[in-house]
């Protein structure tokens, strides 16, 4: 199906996700801090789903022996909106950090929730929106997931172009 690429207010999207997860956050005794997030271009449903997955995983893999902390920050730079979701959870071994984006891969084999497809889908759909997701993690210290998407300041990104803006379309825009 096609994507509905529009300017997104990431403060609203992430706030809605955190509100929807309030029960799980309270049950985990976690603290979630959200900074001021820059807008981006993306499909609201798909971007929301990707962030729900990353935030949900942060909650799922908190270290039980310490108060859980999740931080969501963002910045815009060179036509890209950058977001970082960090936690002080169990972390991911270095040899598993790329593997977690594979289909049906679950690091927790104890029978917890999940099918091992969330991060695979997040990477796939973010890629279709000219975005990306990657991770840095230290076992026993926590993980940081980095999501990038086109910034709203760069309206002519690869996926954000209108057909009539394509070279050779014969269309001239009088605004130029």
Residue pairs with C-beta under 8 A, 6 or more apart in sequence:
3 42
3 43
3 46
3 125
3 128
3 129
3 159
4 43
4 44
4 45
5 41
5 42
5 43
5 129
5 159
5 160
6 41
6 42
6 43
6 44
7 39
7 40
7 41
7 152
8 39
8 40
8 41
8 42
8 44
8 47
8 152
9 39
10 37
10 38
10 39
10 40
10 47
10 74
10 81
10 83
11 34
11 36
11 37
13 44
13 47
13 48
13 51
14 34
14 37
14 51
14 55
14 72
15 34
16 48
17 48
17 51
17 52
17 55
18 25
18 32
18 34
18 55
18 72
20 52
21 52
21 55
21 56
21 59
24 56
24 59
25 32
25 59
28 59
28 62
28 68
29 67
29 68
30 59
30 62
30 67
30 68
30 69
30 70
31 67
31 68
31 69
31 70
32 55
32 70
32 71
32 72
33 69
33 70
33 71
33 72
34 71
34 72
35 71
35 72
35 73
35 74
36 74
37 72
37 73
37 74
37 81
37 83
38 74
38 75
38 76
38 81
38 82
38 151
38 152
39 81
39 151
39 152
40 47
40 81
40 149
40 150
40 151
40 152
41 129
41 149
41 150
41 151
41 152
41 154
41 155
41 157
41 159
41 160
42 129
42 131
42 149
42 150
43 125
43 129
46 125
46 126
46 128
46 129
47 126
47 129
47 149
49 121
49 122
49 125
50 121
50 122
50 125
50 126
50 133
50 147
51 83
51 85
51 147
53 118
53 119
53 121
53 122
54 85
54 119
54 122
54 133
54 145
54 147
55 70
55 72
55 85
56 118
57 118
57 119
58 70
58 85
58 86
58 87
58 89
58 143
58 145
59 68
59 70
60 108
60 112
60 113
60 114
61 87
61 89
61 90
61 108
61 143
62 68
62 87
62 88
62 89
62 90
63 88
63 89
63 90
63 140
63 142
66 88
68 87
68 88
68 89
69 87
69 88
70 85
70 86
70 87
71 84
71 85
71 86
71 87
72 83
72 84
72 85
72 86
73 83
73 84
73 86
74 81
74 82
74 83
74 84
75 81
75 82
76 82
76 151
76 153
79 150
79 151
79 153
79 154
79 157
80 148
80 149
80 150
80 151
80 154
81 148
81 149
81 150
81 151
81 152
82 146
82 147
82 148
83 146
83 147
83 148
83 149
84 144
84 145
84 146
84 147
85 144
85 145
85 147
86 142
86 143
86 144
86 145
87 142
87 143
87 144
88 141
88 142
89 142
89 143
90 139
90 140
90 142
91 137
91 138
91 139
91 140
91 141
91 142
91 143
92 100
92 107
92 135
92 137
92 139
92 143
93 139
94 137
96 107
97 135
97 136
97 137
99 105
100 107
100 119
100 135
101 119
101 120
101 123
101 133
102 120
103 116
103 117
103 120
104 115
104 116
104 117
104 120
105 116
105 119
105 120
106 114
106 115
106 116
108 114
119 133
122 133
123 132
123 133
126 132
126 133
126 147
126 149
128 159
129 149
129 150
129 159
130 149
130 150
130 157
130 158
130 159
130 160
131 147
131 148
131 149
131 150
132 146
132 147
132 148
133 145
133 146
133 147
133 148
134 145
134 146
135 143
135 144
135 145
135 146
136 143
136 144
136 146
137 143
137 144
150 157
150 159
150 160
154 160
156 165
163 169
164 171
164 173
165 171
165 173
